[in-house]
Amino acid sequence: MKRWNTVAIVGVGLIGGSIGLALRQRGLAERVVGIGRRQTSLRTARRAGAVTSTTTDLGKGVAEADFVVVCSPVGRIADHVCQAAQFCPAGTLITDAGSTKQVIVEALDGKLPRGCRFLGSHPLAGSEKSGASNAMADLFEGRLAILTPTKNTRAEDFDLLEHFWSSLGSVVVQMTAEEHDRALALSSHLPHAVAAALAASVPEACFRFSGPGLLDTTRIASGDPDLWTQIFCQNRANVLAALDAFLRHLTALGDAVRQGDVEPLKRLLALAKKNRDALGS
């Protein structure tokens, strides 16, 4: 496996911290530099063993990097990539871990200075929990990592990034940024929107009656509100299309219950069970 001298991670929360832990525990990087805005979160990353050094100065943090991974919230990724490209060694490859792609790729593809390149990534791993204190070295094991190359992507950059995610245990797949955002609107962004709406609908007086069904269904609603606001806004059109499709099924279910129409209700519930069972655990 390739071993990097210095990997710089911008944003060492759950994802960035887990990347750092995986790199260090697998012996894939001599140095892992954590870059963040707050000393408190950087201290947490150091205590967790996710990084070998930290800084709040992005330029200083990437100055000797062989490779840069930007794990900021999606609304800041493009700016952080541009900043990194100004200060990292000329010709450095930069990637991200954001769960939206089209806006980010369009802002960066073929537009970085000094021979630096950007190739978008999205590891399909995570949790409603945040911060490097919840980082796990095996977070990416067996999980998909999506790469979104463009016509400007060099074959050697794709190969390097494919190797990077594979070395962390991920299964790498390739999609366009547009395909990614359509798919993730349904598989990730819609579930969060539904969980959030459901959690917001439960009055406090009913909290003590909450059982596993409500707790399991709304678990992801505990995600960072600022992060998810940015995701919904960046992928607005696809999220709205996903919500429209969901509302059609919800309306059909409501109509069947309202009218006491047993067969349509049973068909919808049977389809739901079939699809959920096919997803696995």
C-alpha positions in Angstrom: 0.0 0.0 0.0 1.1 3.6 -0.7 2.4 5.4 2.3 2.1 9.2 2.5 4.6 11.4 4.2 2.1 14.1 5.2 -1.7 14.0 4.9 -3.5 17.2 5.8 -7.1 16.9 7.0 -9.2 20.1 7.0 -11.9 19.6 9.6 -11.2 16.8 12.1 -14.7 15.9 13.3 -16.2 12.4 13.0 -15.2 11.9 9.4 -11.9 13.7 9.4 -11.0 12.2 12.7 -11.8 8.7 11.5 -9.7 9.2 8.4 -6.8 10.2 10.6 -7.2 7.3 12.9 -7.4 4.9 10.0 -4.3 6.3 8.4 -2.3 6.1 11.6 -3.5 2.7 12.7 -2.8 1.2 9.3 0.6 2.9 9.0 -0.4 4.7 5.8 0.9 8.2 6.7 4.0 9.4 8.5 2.3 12.6 9.6 -1.4 13.5 9.8 -2.0 17.2 10.2 -5.4 18.3 11.6 -6.6 21.7 10.6 -9.6 23.4 12.3 -11.1 26.6 13.6 -11.2 25.8 17.3 -8.4 24.7 19.6 -10.9 22.6 21.7 -11.8 20.4 18.8 -8.2 20.1 17.7 -7.2 19.0 21.2 -9.9 16.4 21.1 -8.5 15.1 17.8 -5.0 14.9 19.4 -6.3 13.1 22.4 -8.1 10.6 20.2 -4.9 9.9 18.3 -6.4 11.0 15.0 -3.6 13.4 14.2 0.1 13.9 14.9 -0.1 17.7 14.9 -2.8 20.4 14.6 -3.1 24.0 13.6 -5.8 26.7 13.1 -3.8 28.1 10.2 -4.9 26.4 7.1 -2.0 27.6 5.0 0.5 26.4 7.5 -1.3 23.1 7.9 -1.2 22.2 4.2 2.3 23.6 3.4 4.0 20.2 3.3 1.1 18.0 2.5 1.3 15.2 -0.1 -2.4 15.0 -0.1 -5.3 17.1 1.3 -8.7 15.9 2.5 -11.3 18.6 3.2 -13.9 17.4 5.7 -15.6 20.7 6.3 -19.4 21.2 6.2 -20.5 21.3 2.6 -21.1 25.0 2.6 -17.4 25.7 3.3 -15.7 22.9 1.3 -15.2 24.9 -1.9 -13.6 27.9 -0.1 -11.4 25.6 2.0 -10.2 23.7 -1.2 -9.3 27.0 -2.8 -7.4 28.2 0.2 -5.5 24.9 0.4 -4.6 25.1 -3.2 -2.9 28.5 -2.6 -0.5 27.1 0.1 0.0 23.4 -0.4 2.9 22.2 -2.6 2.3 22.8 -6.3 0.5 19.9 -8.1 -1.1 18.5 -4.9 -4.3 16.5 -5.3 -7.2 17.6 -3.0 -10.4 15.8 -2.2 -13.3 16.2 0.1 -15.9 14.1 2.0 -19.0 16.1 1.4 -22.5 14.5 0.9 -23.3 16.9 -1.9 -21.2 17.1 -5.0 -22.5 19.0 -8.0 -22.2 22.5 -6.5 -18.8 21.7 -5.1 -17.4 20.1 -8.3 -18.7 22.9 -10.5 -17.0 25.4 -8.3 -13.6 23.6 -8.3 -13.1 21.4 -11.3 -10.2 22.5 -13.4 -10.1 25.9 -11.6 -7.3 25.5 -9.0 -4.0 27.3 -9.2 -0.4 26.0 -9.3 -1.3 22.7 -10.9 -3.4 21.5 -8.0 -6.4 19.3 -8.8 -9.7 18.5 -7.1 -11.5 15.2 -7.3 -14.6 14.9 -5.3 -15.2 12.0 -2.8 -18.1 11.0 -0.5 -17.6 8.1 1.9 -21.0 6.7 2.8 -20.2 6.4 6.5 -21.0 8.3 9.5 -23.4 8.8 12.4 -25.7 11.2 14.1 -22.8 11.8 16.5 -20.1 14.3 15.8 -16.6 15.2 16.8 -13.3 13.4 16.8 -14.2 11.9 20.2 -16.6 9.6 18.3 -14.1 8.8 15.5 -13.4 5.2 14.6 -10.5 3.7 12.6 -12.9 1.1 11.1 -15.6 3.6 10.2 -15.1 3.1 6.4 -14.6 -0.6 6.5 -16.9 -2.2 3.9 -18.6 1.1 3.2 -19.0 2.7 -0.2 -16.8 5.6 -1.1 -18.1 7.5 -4.2 -15.7 9.3 -6.5 -17.1 11.9 -8.9 -14.5 12.4 -11.7 -15.1 14.8 -14.6 -13.6 15.1 -18.1 -10.8 17.0 -16.6 -9.8 14.3 -14.1 -6.5 12.6 -14.7 -6.4 8.8 -14.7 -3.6 8.8 -12.2 -5.5 11.0 -9.8 -8.5 8.7 -9.9 -6.2 5.7 -9.3 -4.6 7.4 -6.4 -7.9 8.4 -4.8 -9.3 5.0 -5.4 -6.3 3.5 -3.6 -6.7 5.9 -0.8 -10.3 5.0 0.1 -9.6 1.3 -0.6 -6.7 1.4 1.8 -9.2 2.6 4.5 -11.4 -0.4 3.8 -13.9 1.2 1.5 -15.5 -0.2 -1.7 -15.0 2.5 -4.3 -17.6 3.4 -7.0 -17.7 6.0 -9.6 -20.6 8.4 -10.4 -21.0 11.8 -12.0 -21.7 14.6 -9.5 -25.2 14.9 -10.8 -25.9 11.2 -10.4 -24.5 11.3 -6.9 -26.7 14.1 -5.8 -29.9 12.5 -7.2 -29.1 9.2 -5.5 -28.1 10.7 -2.2 -31.2 12.9 -2.1 -33.3 9.7 -1.9 -31.0 7.5 0.1 -29.6 10.0 2.7 -31.1 13.5 2.5 -34.7 12.4 2.4 -34.4 10.0 5.4 -32.9 12.9 7.4 -35.7 15.2 6.4 -38.4 12.7 7.3 -36.7 11.9 10.6 -36.5 15.6 11.4 -40.1 16.2 10.5 -41.2 13.2 12.6 -39.2 14.3 15.6 -40.5 17.8 15.4 -44.1 16.5 15.3 -43.9 14.7 18.6 -45.1 16.9 21.5 -43.0 17.0 24.7 -45.9 15.5 26.6 -45.4 12.3 24.7 -41.7 11.9 25.1 -42.0 9.5 28.0 -44.2 7.2 25.9 -41.5 6.9 23.2 -40.6 3.3 22.3 -38.0 1.7 20.1 -40.0 2.5 16.9 -39.9 6.3 17.5 -36.3 6.2 18.8 -35.0 4.1 15.9 -36.9 6.2 13.2 -35.8 9.5 14.5 -32.2 8.7 15.5 -30.6 10.6 12.6 -32.6 13.7 13.4 -29.9 14.3 16.1 -27.5 15.3 13.4 -25.9 18.8 13.3 -28.7 21.3 12.3 -26.1 23.7 10.6 -24.6 20.9 8.6 -28.0 19.6 7.4 -29.2 23.0 6.5 -26.3 23.4 4.2 -26.9 19.9 2.7 -30.6 20.6 2.0 -29.8 24.0 0.4 -27.0 22.8 -1.8 -29.0 19.8 -3.1 -32.3 21.7 -3.1 -33.8 20.5 -6.4 -33.1 16.8 -5.8 -34.3 17.0 -2.1 -37.5 18.6 -3.2 -38.0 15.9 -5.9 -37.4 13.2 -3.2 -39.8 14.8 -0.8 -42.5 15.0 -3.6 -42.1 11.2 -4.2 -42.3 10.5 -0.5 -45.4 12.7 0.0 -47.2 10.8 -2.8 -46.7 7.6 -0.8 -47.6 9.3 2.5 -50.7 10.8 0.9 -51.7 7.4 -0.5 -51.3 5.8 2.9 -53.3 8.5 4.5 -56.1 8.2 2.0 -56.3 4.4 2.5 -56.4 4.8 6.3 -59.0 7.6 6.0 -61.3 5.5 3.8 -60.7 2.2 5.5 -59.5 0.8 2.2 -57.7 -2.3 3.4 -56.2 -3.6 0.1 -54.3 -0.5 -1.0 -53.1 0.0 2.5 -51.9 -3.6 2.7 -50.1 -3.4 -0.7 -48.2 -0.2 0.3 -47.2 -1.8 3.6 -46.1 -5.0 1.8 -44.0 -3.0 -0.7 -42.4 -1.1 2.2 -41.6 -4.4 4.0 -40.2 -5.9 0.8 -37.9 -2.9 0.2 -36.8 -2.6 3.8 -36.0 -6.3 4.0 -33.9 -6.0 0.9 -31.8 -3.3 2.4 -30.5 -5.7 5.1 -29.4 -4.7 8.6 
